[in-house]
Amino acid sequence: MTQVAFYGIDTVRVRSEEGLLPGRLFAIEGTDGVGRSTQIQHLRTWLESSGYAVIDTGQRRSALAGRGIDEAKQGHTLGPLTMDLFYATDFVDRFENQILPALRAGFIVLTDRYIYSLMARAIVRGADRDWVKQIYGLALKPDAIFYLDIELDTLIRRILRRGRFDYWESGMDMRLGPDLYESFIIYQDMMLKEFRHMATEYSFQVIDAQRSIPRILAELQARMEPLLPAG
């Protein structure tokens, strides 16, 4: 069972036995293009074939704010504070209406990014670190945070093979470079540094994402399996 511990509380708060959440919460973190979504698809198939009930969730999937974020980002005029609050609203809605109910029902919850990407994005855009922590203080501590770590050069090659650079994942709103390519390099370097700073503070389990999809999946499965409920 998952111990009910929240980031906004100095000491771990654990409810009585009947208040523990029977499900498991696993966060897959990492930069754009690192392979999070692919791994979650494979993990869900593996878990379901092993008899577990699974849901997966991710950013911009809330009924309350998901569509609004997509529409606001289309015009490339979304300011950093508005973006932070929009994404926080999306997270809280998913947390209350998707994540917690699933954990109470004993599901395995796989989340494609959790609060850490949101915090990193806000911080590299100039938000106060303590303010950002307070916003996400209600977040439940996952049973494990798997961080897919990658070198910048490898990430650039992957995005080039994909054939497109995303405006927001390139930090173009911050005017970091003259074009998408240069801005992407600068922005993702900032994000990688922030993720590596968080890795120690939040006890990320760091996974080498330079390797092939099957090798990454095998390591994720090996680290996740001991944390799963007994069959």
N, C-alpha and C positions, 0 to 999 in steps of 0.2 A: 504494500500500500504506500501511496505517496504521502509524505509528511507535509502538512499544510504550513509552508514557510513563505513569507512574503518579503520582498526587498525593502519595503517601507518600514520594517520593524527591526530594531537593532539586534534583538536576540531572536533566535528561531522560535516561532510560535507553533506549537504542535497541539492539535486538538485531542480530545479523548479518543479511544480506540474506534468508537462508532463514528467519529467525525473525520477519520482519515479517508482520503480519496482512494478508492480501489484501483483507479486507472493509472496510467503512466503518461508523462508528458516528456517528449523528446524534441528538442529544438535543433534544426539544421541551419547553421549560420555560414555566411561567407559573402564575398563580393558578387557583383553581377557576372554571369558567365562562368561561374566556378563549378556548376553542375549540381546545385542543390535540388532542383526540381526533378532531375533524372534520378537521383539517388532516392528521393522520397517515393517516386513511383515504384522503384524496385523494392524498397523496404516495405511498402504497403502490400505488394503482392506476396512477399515472403512471409510477412506477419499473418496475413489472412489465410494463406495456405497452411500455416501452423496452428490455425484455429482461433486467432485473436480477432476481436471486433476492433476496427481501426477507422479513424477519420483523419483527414489531413486538412490543414487550413494554411492560409498565407495572407499576405498583405492585400488590401483592397478587395476583400471578399465579404465584408460586412454589408448587411442589408441597409444599414443606416448611412454609411459614408462611402462605401466602395465606389459606387457609380459617380458620386460627386467628386471624388478625387480624380478619377479618370477624366471627367469633363473639365475640371479645373486645370489639369496638366496639359490639355490639348493646346491651349493658347500660349503656353510658355511664359505666363505672366504671374505665376503663383509665387508669392513672397515666402521667405524662409519661416517666419513665425506662423503664418497661415498654414504652410505645409506641415509644420510640426504638430499643430493642433488638429489638423485634418487627420493625419495618420494616427495620432493618439486616440481620437474618437473612433476611428476604424478598429484599432486594437481593443479598446475597452468594450466595444459592442461585440466583437468576436469572442473576447475573453468571457464575458458574462453569458452569452447566448449560444456559443459553440463549445469552447474549451472546457469550462467548468461543468456544464451538464454532461458532457462526454466522460469526463473523469469520474464524476459521481456514478455514472452508469457502468464504470469499469472498462471503458474503451482505452485503447492505445491512441494517443493524440500525437501526430507528427505535424510539426509546424515549420513551413518553409519561411525561415526568418522568424524571429520572435521580437523581443524589445531591443535587442542589441544592435541590429541594423538601423533601427529607428533612432536610437541614441547616437550611434556613430554619425549618421547623416546630419543630425541636428548639431552635434558638436563641431564637425568640420565646417559647418556653415556659420559658426560663431556663437551658437547657443551656450549659455552658462551650464557647465557640467552638473552642478548641484541642482539647478532648476530642472534639467532633463531627468535626473534621477528621481526627483520628487514626482514628476508627471507619471512615471512608470513604477512608482512605489507600491502600487496595488498588485503588481504582477507576481504570480506564483513562480517560485523557483522550480525550473524543470528538473526532472530526474537526471537528465544529462543534456549538456549543450555540446553538440559536435560541430566544431569549426573546421570548415574545409579551407585549408591554407594553401595559397598558391603564390608563386613569384610573379612579379609584374610583367616580366617579359613573356612568360607563358600565357598569362591572361590576355595580353595584347594579341598574341598569335591566335588564340581561340576566338576572340571577338572579330578579328579580321577574317577568319574562316567563316564565321557566321554571316559576315557581309554587311553588318550595320552597327552603328553606334547610337545608343539611346541618348536623347538630349539630356535627361535628368541624371542618368547613370554616368554621364560624361561631365557633370557639373557645369554645364553651359550657363546655367542661371547665375553662376558665380563669376562668370567671365574670366576663367582661369587661363584660357589660351585663345589663339586666333581662329581655331577651327575645332571640330568635334574630336579629331584624333589627338591633338596636343592637349586639349582640355581633359580628355579621357585619361591620359597618362598621369597628369597632375592630380586629378581628382581621385583616381583609384589608388594612387600612391598614398594620398592622405587617408583614404579609407582603410587601406591595409595597415598602416601605422596605428590607427585608432583601434582596429580589431585586435592587433597584437598587444596593445596596451590593456584592452579589456580581458584578454585571454587569461592573464594572471588574476586580475581582480575578481572575475566571475567564474573562475575554474573551468574554462573551456577544455574539452577534450580535443586536442588538435589532431586533425587528420591530414596527411600529406595528399593534397589534391593534384599534384603533378602527375600522378600515376593514372593507369587505365581505369575505366568505369568499374570493371569486375573486381579489381584489386581494392579500390576504395570501398565498394559495397561489402566485400568480405571483411574488411576491418570494421566497418560500421556494425555489421551483424555480430561480429565477435565481441565488440564492446557493449552492444545493446542486450545481447542474450542473457547475461547474468542479472540484468535489471528487470527482466520481464516477470510477470506473475507466474507462479507455478501452475503447470497445466493440470 
